[in-house]
Amino acid sequence: MPEVMPTTPAEDPLLVYADGVDSARSAPGVVAAAATTGDVQVLLGWTPEDRPWLASPSLRGRTVMAGYALAGAVGDRRLAYLPTRLSAVPRLLCHLRPALAVVTGVRRGTDLYYGSTVGYGPAATRAARAVVVEVDVQGPDLSGRPIEGPIVATVERPPAPGGPAVPRGADETDRDVGRHVVSVLPEEPTTQFGPGGIGEGVVAALDRPVRLWTGLVTDAMAGLHRRGLLLGSITSAYTWGGEAIAQVARAGKLRLLPVEETHDVSRVGAIDRFVGCNTALQLGLDGSVNVERVGGRVVAGIGGHADFCAAAARSVGGLSVIALRSTTRSGASTIVPRVEVVSTPRCDVEVVVTEHGVADLRGADDVERARRIAAVAAPEHREELTQLARTLPYGSDCLPG
């Protein structure tokens, strides 16, 4: 008799969570019940705030951004990581055709609007067959963008399980990096900074006016308005902060757009003097960047890194900057002969900055790139990097010795 192959069970319907600091807190079962849907698998994005249901052994699904609150679920493979640039998430959602999307919003009378984040929410509501809105009765009303799509239910936003998630502030090393970054900025640039200590360090070091077109705006970035250093309005997809951002919004200086606009490489690359300043987990001696994986573990995601680096490298008068601390907290070098995975290619990296200085890679071949990058590594690692560089394909020409 012919062998009968086992059938593959049909996948449960897909529930997409819009991402951001204000992403929905309601558990998948609560959202599915509100929409009268059965068991679901999830697709998640950037989730900096913890969710108790993320610890559930029955959680199944995927994410386009690891790290933060998703570290545990990605680490034990209850969530599979999808390496996806942020600008491509809307197209991915169209391909996946989710049954359900949940977004967070605020009420304006009888209408529902995005609150402090737009992100890929509009793409999720377009792609999904049904939409549930988690209504934040205490959330800020910043976006002015209505929530559209086949809304079938609303649920009330639960209280935060712990204190609010906050971005890491800058220490003295971050501020040293920031001062070097500011030294290479063109006049009246349009700038983009990532969150965390490096971005906060750059903002603290700014001493002349800039425009902001960024993926995420923090209170420190919004504070440029109070310091008299903000030209025009801030354009962003996400916010992470409080009163300083609210003040900018009240002044009419905040524009929140979906990621298909904020991260559009062609659109952003057409902005003159656009400077993308992003960080890295690892930087290779050829300039390749890893923002996803360390020691074989997925710890973060591509996000908008590849989008903004590519846009900055195309901008007339612009600059693509990778700014990073030269060592990890354990003292390991963040500059390595080869990165574990290439998240952003070397062709989209023009300047590397650490607390030890600036490596301008423009016009440099692989040999010269390695020389310049090694020169801004931590002093205690430079000799080893010099030796390891000789094992690379261009190593016989690299660094004397």
C-alpha positions in Angstrom: 0.0 0.0 0.0 1.2 3.5 -0.7 2.5 5.5 2.3 0.0 8.0 3.6 1.7 11.3 4.4 0.4 13.1 7.5 -1.5 16.3 6.7 -0.3 19.6 7.9 -2.8 21.3 10.2 -4.1 24.6 9.0 -2.4 27.6 10.7 -4.5 29.6 13.2 -5.6 33.0 12.0 -3.0 35.7 12.2 -3.4 38.6 14.6 -1.2 41.6 13.9 -0.2 43.9 16.7 0.7 47.5 15.7 4.0 48.3 17.4 5.5 51.0 19.5 5.6 52.2 23.1 1.8 52.3 23.1 1.2 49.0 21.3 -1.8 47.1 22.6 -1.5 45.6 26.0 -4.5 43.3 25.7 -3.7 39.6 25.4 -4.3 37.8 22.1 -7.2 35.9 23.6 -9.0 39.1 24.7 -8.6 40.7 21.3 -9.7 37.5 19.5 -12.7 37.2 21.7 -13.7 40.8 21.1 -13.7 40.0 17.4 -15.3 36.6 17.9 -12.3 34.9 16.5 -10.9 31.6 17.8 -7.3 30.7 18.6 -4.7 33.0 16.9 -1.1 33.2 16.2 0.5 36.7 16.4 2.7 39.0 14.5 4.5 41.5 16.7 6.8 44.4 16.2 8.9 46.7 18.4 7.5 46.2 22.0 9.6 48.0 24.6 7.0 47.7 27.4 6.5 44.3 29.1 3.3 42.3 28.6 2.5 39.4 31.0 1.1 37.3 28.2 4.4 37.3 26.4 5.5 34.7 29.0 2.8 32.3 28.1 4.1 28.9 26.9 1.2 28.8 24.4 2.3 32.0 22.7 3.0 31.3 19.0 3.9 33.6 16.1 6.4 35.9 14.6 8.0 39.3 15.0 9.8 41.8 12.8 11.7 43.2 15.8 13.4 41.2 18.6 14.7 42.5 21.9 13.1 44.5 24.6 10.0 42.7 25.9 10.2 40.1 23.2 13.7 38.8 24.1 12.5 35.8 26.1 9.9 34.7 23.5 12.4 35.0 20.7 15.1 33.3 22.7 13.1 30.2 23.3 11.6 30.3 19.8 8.0 30.8 20.7 8.3 33.8 18.4 10.2 33.5 15.1 12.2 36.5 14.0 11.6 37.8 10.5 14.5 39.9 9.2 12.6 42.8 7.7 13.4 46.5 7.1 10.7 48.7 8.6 9.7 50.2 5.3 8.9 46.7 4.0 6.5 45.8 6.8 3.4 47.1 5.0 4.2 44.9 2.0 4.8 42.0 4.3 1.4 42.5 5.9 -0.3 42.5 2.5 1.4 39.1 1.7 0.5 37.6 5.1 -3.2 38.7 4.8 -3.9 38.8 8.6 -7.4 37.9 9.8 -7.2 40.5 12.6 -5.3 43.7 13.6 -5.2 45.4 16.9 -4.1 49.1 17.2 -4.2 51.5 20.0 -6.1 54.7 19.8 -7.9 57.6 21.5 -11.4 58.9 21.2 -12.3 62.3 19.7 -16.1 62.3 20.2 -17.3 59.2 18.5 -14.2 58.8 16.3 -11.0 56.9 16.9 -7.6 58.4 16.3 -4.0 57.1 16.6 -2.6 58.6 19.9 1.2 58.9 20.3 2.3 56.5 17.5 1.3 55.8 13.9 4.0 53.3 12.9 2.7 50.5 10.7 -0.8 50.7 12.2 -2.4 52.0 9.1 -0.8 49.3 7.0 -2.1 46.7 9.5 -5.7 48.0 9.4 -5.6 48.0 5.6 -4.3 44.5 5.3 -6.5 42.9 8.0 -10.0 41.5 7.5 -11.1 42.9 10.9 -9.7 45.5 13.3 -10.0 45.8 17.1 -9.0 49.2 18.7 -7.6 49.2 22.2 -8.9 52.6 23.5 -6.5 54.5 25.8 -8.7 56.8 27.8 -5.7 58.5 29.4 -3.4 58.4 26.4 -2.1 61.5 24.6 -3.9 62.7 21.4 -0.9 63.7 19.3 -1.3 62.2 15.8 -4.4 63.8 14.3 -4.7 60.7 12.1 -8.0 58.7 12.2 -8.0 55.0 12.5 -9.5 53.5 9.4 -10.5 50.0 8.3 -13.1 47.4 9.2 -13.4 48.1 12.9 -15.4 45.4 14.6 -14.8 46.1 18.3 -13.1 48.2 20.9 -11.5 47.1 24.2 -10.3 49.3 27.0 -6.5 49.6 27.4 -5.4 47.8 30.6 -3.0 49.5 33.0 0.7 49.1 32.5 2.0 45.9 34.3 5.0 47.9 35.7 6.5 51.3 35.4 6.6 53.0 32.0 9.4 51.9 29.6 12.0 54.7 29.2 14.9 55.0 26.8 18.4 54.7 28.2 19.9 58.0 28.9 23.4 59.2 27.9 26.5 58.7 30.0 29.9 60.4 29.5 31.0 57.9 26.8 27.8 58.4 24.9 28.3 62.2 25.1 31.9 61.8 23.8 30.5 59.9 20.8 27.8 62.6 20.4 30.4 65.4 20.3 32.2 63.7 17.5 29.0 63.1 15.6 28.1 66.8 15.8 31.6 67.7 14.5 30.8 66.1 11.1 27.2 67.5 10.6 26.7 69.9 7.6 25.1 73.2 8.0 21.3 73.1 8.7 21.0 69.3 8.3 17.9 67.2 8.5 18.8 64.6 11.1 17.7 61.2 12.2 18.8 59.6 15.5 18.1 56.2 17.0 16.9 55.9 20.5 19.1 55.1 23.5 22.3 56.5 25.0 24.1 57.3 21.7 21.1 59.2 20.3 20.6 61.1 23.5 24.4 61.9 23.6 24.2 63.4 20.1 21.2 65.5 21.0 22.9 66.8 24.2 26.0 67.8 22.1 24.0 69.8 19.4 25.0 73.4 19.4 23.3 74.6 16.2 19.8 74.3 14.7 18.8 71.1 12.9 15.7 69.6 11.3 14.4 66.3 12.6 13.0 63.5 10.3 13.3 60.4 12.3 11.6 57.0 13.1 11.2 57.8 16.8 11.2 61.0 18.7 12.1 61.1 22.4 11.7 63.8 25.0 15.4 64.7 24.5 14.9 65.3 20.8 11.7 67.2 21.4 13.6 69.4 23.9 15.5 70.9 20.9 12.4 73.1 20.5 12.8 74.5 24.0 16.5 75.0 23.4 15.9 77.0 20.2 17.7 74.4 18.1 14.7 73.0 16.1 14.1 74.1 12.5 10.6 73.5 11.3 8.5 70.6 12.5 9.6 67.1 13.7 8.5 64.3 11.4 8.3 60.8 13.0 6.4 57.5 13.0 6.7 56.9 16.8 7.1 58.8 20.0 8.7 57.7 23.3 8.3 60.2 26.1 5.9 62.6 27.8 5.6 66.3 28.4 8.4 67.6 26.1 6.8 65.8 23.2 3.3 67.0 24.2 4.6 70.6 24.2 6.0 70.2 20.7 2.7 68.8 19.5 0.7 71.6 21.1 3.0 74.1 19.3 2.1 72.5 16.0 5.7 71.2 15.6 5.0 67.4 15.5 3.9 65.5 12.4 3.3 61.7 12.9 3.2 59.7 9.7 3.1 55.9 8.9 6.3 54.1 8.2 5.7 53.8 4.5 6.3 57.6 4.4 8.8 58.2 7.2 11.1 55.3 6.1 10.6 55.6 2.3 14.2 55.4 1.0 13.5 57.4 -2.1 11.5 60.1 -0.3 14.0 60.5 2.5 17.0 60.3 0.2 15.6 63.3 -1.8 16.0 65.5 1.3 19.1 67.6 0.9 21.7 67.3 3.7 19.9 64.4 5.4 22.1 62.8 8.0 21.2 59.4 9.3 22.9 58.6 12.6 22.5 55.0 13.7 24.3 52.7 16.0 25.4 49.0 15.8 25.9 45.9 17.8 28.9 45.1 15.7 30.8 46.9 13.0 33.1 45.0 10.6 36.4 46.3 9.5 34.9 46.6 6.0 32.1 48.9 7.4 29.3 46.3 7.4 26.9 46.6 10.3 25.2 44.0 12.4 22.2 45.2 14.5 20.5 41.8 14.9 22.5 39.0 16.4 25.3 38.5 18.9 26.8 35.1 19.9 24.3 33.4 17.7 21.3 34.9 19.5 18.9 37.3 17.9 18.8 40.3 20.3 17.3 43.1 18.1 16.1 43.7 14.6 16.8 45.7 11.4 14.0 48.2 12.0 14.6 51.5 10.2 18.4 51.1 10.3 18.8 49.9 6.7 16.2 52.4 5.4 17.8 55.5 7.0 21.4 54.5 6.2 20.5 53.9 2.5 18.6 57.2 2.3 21.4 59.2 3.9 24.0 57.7 1.6 21.9 59.0 -1.4 21.1 62.5 0.0 22.8 65.4 -1.7 25.1 66.9 0.9 23.9 64.2 3.4 25.8 61.6 5.4 25.3 58.1 6.7 26.9 57.8 10.1 27.3 54.8 12.3 27.9 55.9 15.9 28.8 53.3 18.5 30.7 52.7 21.7 34.0 51.0 21.0 33.4 48.2 23.6 30.5 46.4 25.2 29.7 46.5 28.9 31.9 43.4 29.3 34.8 45.1 27.5 34.6 43.2 24.2 35.3 45.2 21.1 32.2 46.2 19.1 34.5 46.5 16.1 35.2 43.1 14.7 36.9 41.6 11.6 33.6 40.3 10.3 30.1 40.8 11.6 27.9 37.8 12.4 25.2 39.0 10.0 25.1 41.9 7.6 22.0 44.0 8.5 23.2 47.2 6.7 25.7 46.8 3.9 29.0 48.7 3.9 28.1 50.7 0.8 25.6 52.6 2.9 28.0 53.5 5.6 30.1 56.6 5.1 31.4 57.7 8.5 32.1 55.7 11.7 32.2 57.4 15.0 33.3 56.1 18.4 34.3 57.9 21.6 37.9 57.7 20.2 37.2 59.7 17.1 35.9 59.8 13.5 36.7 57.4 10.6 35.6 58.9 7.3 35.2 56.0 4.9 34.3 58.1 1.8 36.5 57.3 -1.1 38.3 54.5 0.8 38.9 51.0 -0.5 38.7 47.9 1.7 42.3 48.2 2.9 42.0 51.9 3.8 38.5 51.3 5.4 40.0 48.7 7.7 42.9 51.1 8.7 40.5 53.9 9.5 38.0 51.8 11.4 40.7 50.1 13.4 42.0 53.5 14.4 38.8 54.4 16.3 38.5 51.0 18.0 39.3 50.8 21.7 43.1 51.1 22.2 43.4 47.8 23.9 41.8 46.0 20.9 43.6 47.8 18.0 46.6 45.5 17.8 44.5 42.4 17.8 42.2 43.9 15.1 45.3 44.7 13.1 46.4 41.1 13.3 43.0 39.7 12.5 42.6 42.0 9.6 45.4 40.1 7.8 43.1 37.0 7.7 40.5 38.9 5.6 40.5 38.6 1.8 42.4 41.8 1.4 44.6 41.1 4.5 47.9 40.9 2.7 47.6 44.5 1.8 46.1 45.6 5.1 48.0 47.4 7.8 51.8 47.0 8.0 53.5 44.2 9.8 
